[in-house]
Amino acid sequence: MSPPLSKRYQPMEAMPARDLPIGPEWQYEPKWDGFRCLAFRDHKRIDLMSKSGKPLTRYFPELVTALRALRAQQFVLDGEIVIALEGKLSFDSLLMRIHPATSRIQKLSQSTPCLYLVFDLLVDESGESLVKQPLERRRKQLETFVKKNRAGNRTIRLSPATNDLSAAQDWFSAGIGLDGVIAKRRDLPYESGERTGMQKIKAQRTADCVVGGFRYLEKEPLVGSLLLGLYDHDGKLDHVGFTSSIHASERPDLTRKLVQLIQPPGFTGRAPGGPSRWSTKRSTEWQPLKPKLVVEVQFDHFTGGRFRHGTKFLRWRPDKEPHDCTMKQVERENRAILSLLKV
């Protein structure tokens, strides 16, 4: 007896790149800010699998229903699960789905339903594996599959793709809030777990932030990380994240400079170290500073009022007034993204 489809296929991955590759052999696609997901249907059985191989099926019941409504009885699709909330993509709404309570998941599936943006077809409706075929051919078969099977299904959408370099460059410069662009070799097969034929070029974003506090290193009386703040619409300084990419040789002088600026409260709005199930003793130990220093950082994502990951220190900004460091810098307009899907 052969293993289920979800055991036979793994997602193809992308190598990070600085610039868009150029040439007629490349296809460009939006890099969505969501959950990568392989969707498997084998007649009555439907499985959703994350990029890391973890099951997602129970967390997106509305997607299971939408996949079951397709005419095709067997297939494997590769795509991204996203949630559009008030016209914008919301990664926080996706995170809320990873919940132990089925009742909670069902409620969220109705109030904030997901979209599944498909960009590859690994097994067609006849059960034939397409992974050895080049992307150019798989893309045509995917477009035919979606057109034939979707039948008004608004949960499952075809993710845009273009061979036009200028169009892909426009996605970066148009200010539509894309997470980046994926470049794929049109002449290569689908190589599960490999990174040879796919590149990801992230949109590089920067922000000027007030240093509202700092934390010491674990075992030395030297600065370990700078706590970053942005002023909200009411003029209060909210803690939004940190940066720890400080060169070791700069830590002694910087520590002396910061110690001279220690003064409560540091943050006048949301402060670091608030109680949560992730808090540790160290996470509540920080030194508040006068809002005098401004630093420019590079970041990937800003959701839920915070930088989702740590940020990269770029430079000090003595020319920048602290009160000019507002939330407007990180507020993205995502409606134009959704227009690509005709949502």
Residue pairs with C-beta under 8 A, 6 or more apart in sequence:
2 8
4 40
4 42
4 45
4 47
5 40
5 41
5 42
5 47
5 74
5 76
5 123
6 38
6 40
6 47
6 49
9 38
9 40
9 76
9 122
9 123
9 131
9 192
10 38
10 53
10 192
10 193
11 36
11 38
11 51
11 78
11 192
11 193
12 78
12 120
12 190
12 191
12 192
12 193
12 194
12 195
12 197
12 198
13 51
13 193
13 194
13 195
13 198
14 182
14 195
14 198
14 199
14 200
15 195
15 196
15 198
15 199
15 200
16 199
16 200
16 201
16 202
17 183
17 199
17 200
17 201
18 201
19 201
20 26
20 28
20 165
20 168
20 169
20 181
20 183
20 201
21 183
21 199
22 165
24 163
25 185
25 186
25 187
26 163
26 165
26 183
26 184
26 185
26 186
27 135
27 136
27 139
27 161
27 162
27 163
27 183
27 184
27 185
27 186
28 161
28 162
28 163
28 164
28 165
28 167
28 168
28 171
28 181
28 182
28 183
28 184
29 119
29 159
29 160
29 161
29 162
29 181
29 182
29 183
29 184
30 159
30 160
30 171
30 178
30 179
30 181
30 182
30 337
30 340
31 178
31 179
31 180
31 181
31 182
31 200
31 201
31 202
32 80
32 82
32 89
32 117
32 159
32 179
33 82
33 89
33 91
33 179
33 301
34 80
34 81
34 82
34 83
34 89
34 91
34 94
34 117
35 50
35 51
35 56
35 80
35 81
35 82
35 94
36 50
36 51
36 79
36 80
37 48
37 49
37 50
37 51
37 56
37 78
37 79
37 80
37 81
37 116
38 48
38 49
38 76
38 77
38 78
38 122
39 46
39 47
39 48
39 63
39 67
39 75
39 76
39 77
39 78
39 79
39 116
39 118
40 46
40 47
40 48
40 49
40 75
40 76
41 67
41 68
41 70
41 72
41 73
41 74
41 75
41 76
42 74
43 73
43 74
46 57
46 64
46 67
46 68
47 55
47 57
48 55
48 56
48 57
48 59
48 60
48 63
48 64
48 81
49 55
49 56
50 56
56 81
57 64
58 102
58 105
59 97
59 98
59 99
59 105
60 81
60 97
60 109
60 114
61 105
61 106
61 109
62 109
62 110
62 113
62 114
62 155
63 81
63 114
63 116
63 155
63 156
65 155
66 116
66 153
66 155
66 156
67 116
67 156
69 151
69 153
70 149
70 150
70 151
70 153
70 156
71 125
71 148
71 149
71 151
72 124
72 125
72 145
72 148
72 149
73 125
74 123
74 125
74 126
74 127
75 121
75 123
75 124
75 125
75 145
76 121
76 122
76 123
77 116
77 118
77 120
77 121
77 122
78 118
78 119
78 120
78 121
78 122
78 190
79 116
79 117
79 118
79 119
79 120
79 159
80 116
80 117
80 119
80 159
81 94
81 114
81 115
81 116
81 117
82 89
82 94
82 114
82 115
82 117
83 89
83 90
83 93
83 94
83 112
83 113
83 114
83 115
84 90
84 115
84 338
84 343
85 93
85 112
87 334
87 335
87 338
88 177
88 332
88 333
88 334
88 335
88 338
89 177
89 334
89 337
89 338
90 112
90 303
91 301
91 303
91 308
92 303
92 304
93 108
93 112
94 114
96 108
96 112
97 105
97 108
97 109
97 114
99 105
99 108
113 155
114 155
115 155
115 156
115 157
115 341
115 343
116 155
116 156
116 157
117 157
117 158
117 159
117 341
118 142
118 146
118 156
118 157
118 158
118 159
119 142
119 158
119 159
119 161
120 135
120 138
120 139
120 142
120 190
121 130
121 138
121 141
121 142
121 145
122 129
122 130
122 131
122 138
122 190
123 129
123 130
124 130
124 141
124 145
125 145
125 149
130 137
130 138
130 141
130 190
131 189
131 190
131 191
131 192
132 189
132 190
133 141
133 189
133 190
134 186
134 187
134 188
134 189
135 184
135 185
135 186
135 187
135 188
135 189
135 190
135 197
136 186
136 187
138 190
139 161
139 186
142 158
143 158
146 156
146 158
150 156
157 341
157 343
159 341
160 340
160 341
162 168
163 186
168 181
168 183
171 178
171 181
172 178
172 180
172 181
172 203
174 336
175 333
175 336
176 333
176 334
176 336
176 337
177 332
177 333
177 334
177 336
177 337
178 203
178 337
179 202
179 203
179 300
179 301
180 200
180 201
180 202
180 203
181 200
181 201
181 203
182 198
182 199
182 200
182 201
183 198
183 199
183 200
183 201
184 197
184 198
184 199
185 197
185 198
188 196
188 197
189 197
191 197
202 300
204 298
205 298
205 299
205 300
205 302
205 330
206 296
206 297
206 298
206 299
206 314
207 230
207 296
207 297
207 299
207 302
207 325
207 329
207 330
208 294
208 295
208 296
208 317
208 320
208 324
208 325
208 329
209 228
209 229
209 230
209 240
209 294
209 295
209 296
209 297
209 325
210 228
210 229
210 230
210 231
210 237
210 291
210 293
210 294
210 322
210 325
211 226
211 227
211 228
211 229
211 258
211 289
211 291
211 292
211 293
211 294
211 295
212 227
212 228
212 229
212 237
212 239
212 266
212 267
212 288
212 289
212 291
213 226
213 227
213 239
213 266
213 267
213 272
213 286
213 287
213 288
213 289
214 223
214 224
214 225
214 226
214 227
214 258
214 286
214 287
214 289
215 223
215 224
215 225
215 227
215 242
215 282
215 285
215 286
215 287
216 222
216 223
216 224
216 285
216 287
217 223
217 224
217 251
218 224
218 282
221 255
222 251
222 252
222 255
223 246
223 251
223 254
223 255
223 258
224 244
224 246
225 242
225 243
225 244
225 246
226 242
226 243
226 244
226 246
226 295
226 313
227 239
227 241
227 242
227 266
227 267
227 272
227 286
228 239
228 240
228 241
228 242
228 243
228 295
228 297
228 307
228 311
229 237
229 238
229 239
229 240
229 266
229 267
229 291
229 325
230 237
230 238
230 240
230 325
230 326
230 327
230 329
230 330
231 237
231 238
231 323
231 325
231 326
231 327
232 238
232 269
232 326
232 327
233 327
234 269
235 323
236 268
236 269
236 270
237 266
237 267
237 268
237 269
237 291
238 267
238 269
238 270
238 305
238 327
239 267
239 269
239 270
239 271
239 272
239 306
240 302
240 305
240 306
240 307
240 330
241 299
241 306
241 307
241 310
241 311
242 272
242 307
242 310
242 311
243 295
243 297
243 310
243 311
243 312
243 313
244 310
245 310
245 311
245 312
245 313
246 254
246 313
258 287
258 289
259 287
261 289
261 290
261 292
261 293
262 287
262 288
262 289
262 290
263 288
263 289
263 290
264 288
265 271
265 288
266 286
266 287
266 288
266 289
266 291
267 288
270 305
272 283
272 286
273 279
273 283
273 284
273 285
273 286
291 322
292 322
293 316
293 322
294 316
294 317
294 318
294 320
294 321
294 322
294 325
295 313
295 314
295 315
295 316
295 317
296 314
296 315
296 316
296 317
296 320
297 307
297 311
297 312
297 313
297 314
298 311
298 312
298 314
299 307
299 309
299 311
299 312
299 330
300 308
300 309
301 307
301 308
301 309
302 308
302 330
302 332
